[in-house]
C-alpha cells in the first residue's frame, strides 16, 4: 500500500462558473431522470414547517425498505457530510489510517487528512492487515470513476481489530450489468439515492449500521455528532419517495434504457479514437483520450466546455489522460461527436 497526498480543494462534475452545461457528461446522475414519483414528492413537500428532528417516520420507512430495524438508520445531509462525520468519529475511536480504493471519490481522503489520519490506497485485491493498526476502510461498488467491482466486498470487513468498513452504495442502484453483491454483514452502508433518481440538486443520504451493540453505540455517537435537522423537508420527501415501490419500478425500467445508451456511447468513443477502459458495471465509464491530445487535457476539455460539453477529467482520480463520461441520451452523444471534431483539430 502506498501513502498518498491529495489536493484539498474539492473537484466535482456538474455546473461550474459557466453555468449548467448543455450536455453534462461529468456527473453520474441517471440521465432518464428526474424520477416522476420523486419529483412529485418534492413539489408536494411542506417547506413551511420543520421536519421531525428525530426523522421517526422516515427512519421507519427506510428500515422497512431495507429490512432492518429503524434504529440502525442514520440520517445524513449528504454522502459527503456523512463521510466527514464518520471520519471524525473514527478518529475519536482511535482509528489511525484510512484505506481507500486505488481510485476513488476525493472526499474520503480529504476527510481523513482533516483529522490527521494517514491515507493509503489498496491495490487490486489488497487487504488491510490487523498488524497495521485500526483503519477506516472505504469501499465502493460500482467504483468511481471506473465503475468496476470492488474487491473489498469479497472479504468481511466491519468492526474488527482492523477498524471499520464503510461501503459507499451511491451507484449500486445504477448497476446495469449485474445484480449488486451483498455487502459484508459487519460493514456500514452509505446510501445516496439522488443520483439514481436524477435529482442531484437535492442533498439527502442515510447510512445503515451493522447489527450488534458496538455498531449501535457508534450509531448513537454519530447521531450526537450530527447538526440539528440535517435534512430539510425536500430531503425527507426525496428519501420517502425513494422507498416507494413505484419509484423502484421506474428505476428498474431506466436501467434497460441506460444499457442501450451506454453501448452506443462506448461505440462513439471508439469512433473518436478514445480507448474505453473495460469493466464498468455502471451508468458511466472511463475512456483514455488519444495520445496526441494527452499533452494538454485541461485545454481540450475547456474547448469542449465552450461548446456546451462537459467531461470529468480523471487526473484527480490518479488517471491522467482519461475522462469519465456519464451515460447521456443519443442527442447529447451526437453533440459530443460534433464538438470533438472542432476541439480536436
C-alpha positions in Angstrom: 0.0 0.0 0.0 1.1 3.5 -0.9 0.6 6.6 1.2 -0.9 9.4 -0.8 -1.3 13.1 -0.6 -4.3 14.8 -2.3 -5.1 18.4 -3.1 -7.6 19.6 -0.5 -9.7 21.7 -2.9 -12.8 19.6 -3.9 -13.2 18.8 -7.6 -16.6 17.7 -8.8 -18.6 17.4 -12.0 -21.7 19.3 -12.7 -22.4 23.1 -13.1 -19.4 25.4 -12.9 -18.6 29.1 -13.3 -20.0 29.0 -16.8 -23.4 27.7 -15.6 -25.2 24.5 -16.4 -23.6 22.6 -19.3 -25.9 21.8 -22.2 -24.6 18.3 -22.3 -23.2 17.3 -18.9 -21.2 14.0 -19.1 -19.3 15.0 -16.0 -21.8 13.6 -13.4 -23.2 10.1 -12.8 -26.8 11.1 -12.4 -29.5 8.9 -14.0 -30.0 10.7 -17.4 -33.5 9.2 -17.6 -34.5 11.3 -14.6 -35.8 13.0 -12.8 -38.0 10.3 -11.3 -41.6 11.4 -11.7 -42.6 10.0 -8.3 -39.7 11.7 -6.5 -40.3 15.0 -8.4 -44.0 14.9 -7.4 -43.0 14.3 -3.8 -40.6 17.3 -3.8 -43.3 19.5 -5.3 -45.7 18.5 -2.5 -43.1 18.9 0.3 -44.2 21.1 3.2 -41.4 23.6 3.5 -43.4 25.8 5.9 -42.6 23.6 8.9 -39.6 21.9 10.4 -39.2 18.2 9.8 -39.4 15.9 12.8 -35.8 16.3 14.2 -35.7 12.5 15.0 -37.0 11.6 11.5 -39.1 8.9 13.1 -41.4 8.1 10.2 -38.6 8.4 7.7 -36.3 6.0 9.6 -39.1 3.5 9.9 -39.8 3.7 6.2 -36.2 3.3 5.2 -35.8 0.5 7.8 -38.7 -1.4 6.3 -37.3 -0.8 2.8 -34.0 -2.4 3.7 -35.4 -5.0 6.2 -33.6 -3.6 9.2 -34.6 -2.0 12.5 -35.2 1.8 12.2 -32.6 2.3 15.0 -29.9 1.2 12.5 -30.7 4.1 10.1 -28.5 7.2 10.5 -29.8 10.2 8.6 -27.2 12.4 6.8 -27.3 15.7 5.0 -25.4 14.1 2.1 -22.8 11.4 1.4 -20.0 14.0 1.8 -21.4 15.1 5.1 -21.6 11.6 6.4 -18.1 10.8 5.1 -16.7 13.7 7.2 -18.8 12.8 10.2 -17.9 9.1 10.3 -14.3 10.0 9.8 -14.5 12.3 12.8 -15.9 9.6 14.9 -13.4 7.1 13.7 -10.6 9.4 14.7 -12.2 9.8 18.2 -12.4 6.0 18.4 -8.6 5.7 17.8 -8.6 4.8 14.1 -5.2 5.8 12.7 -5.5 5.5 9.0 -8.0 5.4 6.1 -7.7 2.7 3.4 -9.1 3.8 0.1 -9.7 2.0 -3.2 -7.0 2.5 -5.8 -9.1 5.2 -7.5 -11.9 6.8 -5.5 -14.0 9.8 -4.5 -11.9 12.6 -3.2 -13.9 13.3 0.0 -12.7 10.0 1.6 -9.1 11.3 1.6 -10.0 14.9 2.4 -11.9 13.9 5.5 -9.1 11.6 6.6 -6.5 14.3 6.1 -8.6 16.8 8.0 -8.4 14.5 11.1 -4.8 13.7 10.7 -5.4 10.1 9.5 -2.8 8.5 7.3 -4.3 7.9 3.8 -3.4 4.6 2.0 -4.7 3.2 -1.3 -5.1 -0.5 -1.8 -4.1 -2.2 -5.0 -6.4 -4.7 -6.7 -7.2 -7.3 -4.2 -5.0 -5.8 -1.4 -6.2 -6.4 2.1 -5.5 -4.5 5.3 -3.5 -6.3 8.0 -4.6 -6.1 11.6 -0.9 -5.6 12.4 -1.1 -2.1 10.8 -3.4 -0.8 13.5 -7.1 0.4 13.3 -8.3 1.7 9.9 -11.3 3.2 8.3 -11.8 1.1 5.2 -13.8 2.6 2.3 -15.2 0.5 -0.5 -17.5 1.5 -3.4 -19.2 -0.8 -5.9 -19.6 0.1 -8.7 -16.5 2.1 -8.1 -15.8 5.6 -9.3 -14.5 6.6 -11.8 -14.1 3.1 -13.4 -17.4 1.6 -12.5 -15.9 -1.7 -11.6 -16.5 -4.3 -8.9 -14.6 -3.6 -5.6 -12.5 -6.5 -4.4 -13.1 -5.3 -0.8 -16.6 -6.7 -1.0 -15.1 -10.2 -1.3 -14.0 -10.0 2.4 -15.9 -9.4 5.6 -14.7 -6.0 7.0 -16.5 -4.1 9.7 -15.7 -3.6 13.3 -12.8 -5.8 13.7 -9.4 -5.2 15.2 -8.6 -3.5 11.9 -11.3 -0.9 12.4 -14.4 -0.1 10.3 -15.5 -0.8 6.8 -18.0 1.6 5.1 -19.5 0.6 1.7 -20.4 3.6 -0.4 -23.6 2.5 -2.2 -24.1 5.6 -4.3 -24.0 3.7 -7.6 -25.4 0.3 -6.5 -28.9 1.2 -7.9 -27.3 2.1 -11.2 -25.5 -1.2 -11.7 -26.6 -2.0 -15.3 -25.0 -5.4 -15.8 -25.2 -7.5 -12.7 -27.2 -7.8 -9.5 -25.5 -5.9 -6.7 -23.5 -8.2 -4.5 -24.4 -8.4 -0.8 -22.5 -6.0 1.5 -20.3 -7.7 4.1 -22.6 -8.1 7.2 -20.3 -6.2 9.5 -19.9 -3.2 7.2 -21.7 0.1 7.3 -23.7 1.1 4.2 -24.0 4.6 2.9 -26.9 5.4 0.5 -27.4 8.5 -1.6 -30.4 8.0 -3.9 -30.3 11.4 -5.6 -28.1 10.1 -8.4 -30.3 7.2 -9.2 -33.4 9.4 -9.1 -31.8 12.1 -11.4 -32.2 14.7 -8.7 -28.6 15.5 -7.6 -29.6 19.0 -6.5 -31.4 17.6 -3.5 -28.9 16.7 -0.9 -30.0 13.7 1.2 -28.4 10.5 2.4 -28.6 7.8 5.1 -26.4 5.1 6.5 -27.2 1.7 7.7 -25.3 0.5 10.8 -24.4 -3.2 11.1 -26.1 -5.3 13.8 -24.6 -5.5 17.2 -24.1 -3.5 20.4 -20.8 -1.9 19.2 -22.4 -0.6 16.0 -25.4 0.6 17.9 -23.1 2.7 20.2 -21.4 4.1 17.1 -24.7 4.9 15.5 -25.8 6.8 18.7 -22.5 8.6 18.7 -23.0 9.6 15.0 -26.4 11.0 15.9 -24.8 13.1 18.6 -22.3 14.5 16.1 -25.0 15.5 13.6 -26.3 19.0 13.4 -30.0 19.6 14.2 -32.2 18.8 11.2 -29.5 17.6 8.8 -32.4 17.1 6.3 -34.9 19.8 5.3 -38.4 19.0 4.0 -37.2 18.3 0.5 -34.5 15.8 1.6 -37.1 14.0 3.6 -39.5 13.9 0.6 -36.8 12.5 -1.6 -35.9 9.7 0.7 -39.6 8.9 1.4 -40.1 8.6 -2.4 -37.0 6.5 -2.8 -38.6 3.7 -0.7 -41.8 3.8 -2.8 -42.4 0.6 -4.9 -43.4 2.8 -7.9 -40.1 4.6 -7.7 -38.2 1.4 -7.7 -40.2 0.1 -10.7 -39.4 3.3 -12.6 -35.7 2.9 -11.7 -35.6 -0.7 -13.0 -37.1 0.4 -16.3 -34.5 3.1 -16.7 -31.6 0.6 -16.3 -32.7 -1.0 -19.6 -32.7 2.3 -21.4 -29.3 3.2 -19.9 -27.8 -0.1 -21.1 -28.8 0.8 -24.7 -27.4 4.4 -24.4 -24.2 3.1 -22.8 -23.5 0.7 -25.6 -24.0 3.5 -28.2 -21.8 5.9 -26.2 -19.0 3.4 -25.9 -19.2 2.8 -29.7 -19.0 6.6 -30.2 -15.9 6.8 -28.1 -14.2 4.1 -30.1 -15.2 6.0 -33.3 -13.5 9.1 -31.8 -10.3 7.2 -31.1 -10.8 7.0 -27.3 -9.9 3.8 -25.5 -12.8 2.8 -23.2 -11.4 1.2 -20.1 -13.0 -2.2 -19.5 -15.1 -3.5 -16.6 -17.7 -0.7 -16.0 -20.9 -2.1 -14.5 -22.5 1.4 -14.0 -24.1 4.2 -16.0 -20.7 5.7 -16.6 -17.3 4.6 -17.8 -13.8 6.0 -18.2 -12.0 6.5 -21.5 -8.4 7.3 -22.4 -8.0 10.2 -24.8 -5.8 9.8 -27.9 -2.1 10.2 -27.2 -2.0 13.2 -29.5 -4.4 15.1 -27.1 -3.0 13.9 -23.8 -0.4 16.7 -23.5 -3.0 19.3 -22.5 -6.2 17.7 -21.4 -7.4 20.7 -19.4 -7.2 22.9 -22.6 -9.0 20.3 -24.6 -11.8 19.9 -22.0 -12.1 23.7 -21.9 -12.6 23.8 -25.6 -15.3 21.3 -25.3 -16.9 23.1 -22.4 -17.1 26.3 -24.6 -19.3 24.3 -26.9 -21.6 23.1 -24.1 -20.0 19.7 -23.5 -18.5 18.9 -20.0 -16.5 15.8 -19.3 -14.9 14.8 -15.9 -11.1 15.0 -16.0 -9.8 11.9 -14.2 -6.4 13.3 -13.3 -7.6 13.9 -9.7 -8.5 10.2 -9.6 -5.0 9.2 -10.4 -5.8 8.6 -14.1 -4.2 11.4 -16.2 -5.2 11.5 -19.8 -8.6 9.9 -19.0 -12.1 11.3 -18.8 -15.2 9.9 -17.1 -18.4 10.0 -19.0 -21.9 9.6 -17.5 -24.2 7.9 -20.0 -26.4 10.5 -21.8 -29.1 10.2 -24.5 -28.4 10.0 -28.2 -28.8 13.7 -28.8 -26.1 14.5 -26.3 -23.9 11.9 -27.8 -24.3 13.5 -31.2 -23.4 16.9 -29.7 -20.2 15.3 -28.3 -19.2 14.0 -31.7 -19.7 17.4 -33.3 -17.9 19.2 -30.6 -14.9 16.8 -30.6 -14.5 17.4 -34.4 -14.0 21.1 -33.6 -12.0 20.8 -30.4 -9.5 18.2 -31.6 -8.5 20.0 -34.8 
